[in-house]
């Protein structure tokens, strides 16, 4: 019985993550933002720390290199980012934001929808539990 209860967590986590992503993507479409959730996650990383290598972005975002390259190419095509020479290493390129409309307030309100009706205590428990699961699995590596 106990094992069955805990085996459901993967399904619940996956289902919830998909719903959050679907809700955010639909909100982006309704708000006429010309970016996907994956593109936004890369823009957000660059917004927090402009001018990073693709390797650094891949590490921060958890995306593999081929996926990140595809996203970066799209962001460049949309003129939301650009590749520039690394200041110390000409063999390396940095990715920088171009002039980007500030999407953060709109995205923040979209994200807050998921936390409606939850207390600070709920959030702290949720964060603690997810971090524990993550660390348990990280120790297996």
C-alpha positions as a LaTeX table, in Angstrom:
\begin{tabular}{lrrr}
\hline
Residue & $x$ (\AA) & $y$ (\AA) & $z$ (\AA) \\
\hline
Unk1 & 0.00 & 0.00 & 0.00 \\
Unk2 & 2.71 & 2.46 & 1.01 \\
Unk3 & 4.75 & 1.66 & $-2.10$ \\
Unk4 & 1.73 & 2.34 & $-4.35$ \\
Unk5 & 1.19 & 5.69 & $-2.68$ \\
Unk6 & 4.75 & 6.81 & $-3.35$ \\
Unk7 & 4.87 & 5.40 & $-6.88$ \\
Unk8 & 2.19 & 7.94 & $-7.88$ \\
Unk9 & 4.48 & 10.92 & $-7.24$ \\
Unk10 & 6.13 & 10.66 & $-10.68$ \\
Unk11 & 2.77 & 10.76 & $-12.41$ \\
Unk12 & 1.59 & 13.70 & $-10.30$ \\
Unk13 & 4.82 & 15.66 & $-10.82$ \\
Unk14 & 4.80 & 15.04 & $-14.57$ \\
Unk15 & 1.10 & 15.90 & $-14.92$ \\
Unk16 & 1.51 & 19.10 & $-12.90$ \\
Unk17 & 4.64 & 20.20 & $-14.78$ \\
Unk18 & 2.84 & 19.68 & $-18.11$ \\
Unk19 & $-0.18$ & 21.68 & $-16.90$ \\
Unk20 & 2.00 & 24.57 & $-15.70$ \\
Unk21 & 3.85 & 24.64 & $-19.02$ \\
Unk22 & 0.59 & 24.44 & $-21.04$ \\
Unk23 & $-0.99$ & 27.22 & $-19.00$ \\
Unk24 & 2.05 & 29.45 & $-19.41$ \\
Unk25 & 2.31 & 28.77 & $-23.16$ \\
Unk26 & $-1.40$ & 29.53 & $-23.66$ \\
Unk27 & $-1.00$ & 32.73 & $-21.65$ \\
Unk28 & 1.98 & 33.70 & $-23.82$ \\
Unk29 & $-0.13$ & 33.16 & $-26.93$ \\
Unk30 & $-3.02$ & 35.19 & $-25.54$ \\
Unk31 & $-0.61$ & 37.94 & $-24.52$ \\
Unk32 & 0.82 & 37.97 & $-28.04$ \\
Unk33 & 4.35 & 37.19 & $-26.81$ \\
Unk34 & 6.33 & 35.81 & $-29.70$ \\
Unk35 & 8.30 & 33.36 & $-27.54$ \\
Unk36 & 7.83 & 29.86 & $-26.24$ \\
Unk37 & 8.36 & 28.83 & $-22.64$ \\
Unk38 & 11.73 & 27.28 & $-23.54$ \\
Unk39 & 12.81 & 30.46 & $-25.33$ \\
Unk40 & 11.68 & 32.55 & $-22.36$ \\
Unk41 & 13.72 & 30.42 & $-19.96$ \\
Unk42 & 16.88 & 31.23 & $-21.96$ \\
Unk43 & 15.99 & 34.93 & $-22.21$ \\
Unk44 & 15.47 & 35.02 & $-18.44$ \\
Unk45 & 18.91 & 33.52 & $-17.83$ \\
Unk46 & 20.47 & 36.14 & $-20.12$ \\
Unk47 & 18.44 & 38.89 & $-18.49$ \\
Unk48 & 19.83 & 37.90 & $-15.09$ \\
Unk49 & 23.43 & 37.64 & $-16.33$ \\
Unk50 & 23.98 & 39.11 & $-19.77$ \\
Unk51 & 26.73 & 37.76 & $-22.02$ \\
Unk52 & 27.25 & 34.07 & $-21.34$ \\
Unk53 & 28.66 & 31.23 & $-23.39$ \\
Unk54 & 26.26 & 28.61 & $-24.71$ \\
Unk55 & 27.96 & 26.08 & $-22.43$ \\
Unk56 & 27.22 & 28.25 & $-19.38$ \\
Unk57 & 23.61 & 28.73 & $-20.51$ \\
Unk58 & 23.21 & 24.98 & $-21.07$ \\
Unk59 & 24.45 & 24.28 & $-17.54$ \\
Unk60 & 22.12 & 26.88 & $-15.99$ \\
Unk61 & 19.09 & 25.84 & $-18.03$ \\
Unk62 & 19.56 & 22.06 & $-17.88$ \\
Unk63 & 19.21 & 21.87 & $-21.67$ \\
Unk64 & 21.48 & 19.74 & $-23.83$ \\
Unk65 & 23.66 & 21.46 & $-26.44$ \\
Unk66 & 21.61 & 20.54 & $-29.56$ \\
Unk67 & 18.36 & 21.76 & $-27.95$ \\
Unk68 & 19.99 & 24.94 & $-26.71$ \\
Unk69 & 21.55 & 25.62 & $-30.12$ \\
Unk70 & 18.11 & 25.34 & $-31.74$ \\
Unk71 & 16.60 & 27.73 & $-29.20$ \\
Unk72 & 19.48 & 30.19 & $-29.55$ \\
Unk73 & 19.21 & 30.15 & $-33.35$ \\
Unk74 & 15.50 & 30.99 & $-33.07$ \\
Unk75 & 16.18 & 33.81 & $-30.58$ \\
Unk76 & 18.78 & 35.26 & $-32.94$ \\
Unk77 & 16.41 & 34.97 & $-35.91$ \\
Unk78 & 13.76 & 36.83 & $-33.85$ \\
Unk79 & 16.45 & 39.44 & $-33.03$ \\
Unk80 & 16.04 & 38.87 & $-29.30$ \\
Unk81 & 19.68 & 37.79 & $-28.83$ \\
Unk82 & 22.97 & 38.00 & $-30.65$ \\
Unk83 & 26.30 & 36.21 & $-30.66$ \\
Unk84 & 29.30 & 38.40 & $-29.87$ \\
Unk85 & 33.02 & 37.73 & $-29.56$ \\
Unk86 & 34.23 & 36.65 & $-26.14$ \\
Unk87 & 36.33 & 39.48 & $-24.65$ \\
Unk88 & 39.29 & 37.20 & $-23.77$ \\
Unk89 & 38.95 & 34.23 & $-26.14$ \\
Unk90 & 38.28 & 34.83 & $-29.84$ \\
Unk91 & 37.49 & 31.12 & $-30.34$ \\
Unk92 & 34.52 & 31.45 & $-28.00$ \\
Unk93 & 31.27 & 33.36 & $-28.49$ \\
Unk94 & 29.01 & 34.97 & $-25.94$ \\
Unk95 & 25.28 & 35.24 & $-26.26$ \\
Unk96 & 23.77 & 38.62 & $-25.35$ \\
Unk97 & 20.30 & 40.02 & $-25.27$ \\
Unk98 & 19.37 & 42.63 & $-27.82$ \\
Unk99 & 16.79 & 45.25 & $-26.99$ \\
Unk100 & 14.07 & 43.06 & $-25.53$ \\
Unk101 & 10.65 & 44.20 & $-24.43$ \\
Unk102 & 10.34 & 43.63 & $-20.69$ \\
Unk103 & 8.24 & 40.50 & $-20.32$ \\
Unk104 & 9.08 & 39.77 & $-16.68$ \\
Unk105 & 6.01 & 41.40 & $-15.08$ \\
Unk106 & 3.62 & 39.55 & $-17.39$ \\
Unk107 & 5.44 & 36.25 & $-16.93$ \\
Unk108 & 5.47 & 36.74 & $-13.16$ \\
Unk109 & 1.70 & 37.14 & $-13.07$ \\
Unk110 & 1.32 & 34.02 & $-15.23$ \\
Unk111 & 3.53 & 32.05 & $-12.84$ \\
Unk112 & 1.69 & 33.32 & $-9.76$ \\
Unk113 & $-1.55$ & 31.73 & $-11.00$ \\
Unk114 & $-0.18$ & 28.34 & $-9.98$ \\
Unk115 & 0.37 & 29.54 & $-6.40$ \\
Unk116 & $-3.11$ & 30.93 & $-5.82$ \\
Unk117 & $-4.76$ & 29.51 & $-2.68$ \\
Unk118 & $-1.45$ & 28.23 & $-1.33$ \\
Unk119 & 0.14 & 29.59 & 1.83 \\
Unk120 & 3.76 & 30.44 & 2.48 \\
Unk121 & 3.92 & 27.27 & 4.58 \\
Unk122 & 2.62 & 25.24 & 1.60 \\
Unk123 & 5.30 & 26.73 & $-0.60$ \\
Unk124 & 8.05 & 26.03 & 1.94 \\
Unk125 & 6.92 & 22.40 & 2.35 \\
Unk126 & 6.64 & 21.93 & $-1.40$ \\
Unk127 & 10.12 & 23.36 & $-1.96$ \\
Unk128 & 11.62 & 21.24 & 0.81 \\
Unk129 & 10.03 & 18.05 & $-0.56$ \\
Unk130 & 11.12 & 18.70 & $-4.16$ \\
Unk131 & 14.66 & 19.54 & $-3.03$ \\
Unk132 & 14.79 & 16.34 & $-0.98$ \\
Unk133 & 13.66 & 14.25 & $-3.97$ \\
Unk134 & 16.18 & 16.01 & $-6.20$ \\
Unk135 & 19.02 & 15.48 & $-3.72$ \\
Unk136 & 18.07 & 11.82 & $-3.17$ \\
Unk137 & 18.33 & 11.20 & $-6.91$ \\
Unk138 & 21.43 & 13.34 & $-7.26$ \\
Unk139 & 23.23 & 11.12 & $-4.70$ \\
Unk140 & 22.56 & 8.07 & $-6.88$ \\
Unk141 & 24.71 & 9.47 & $-9.72$ \\
\hline
\end{tabular}
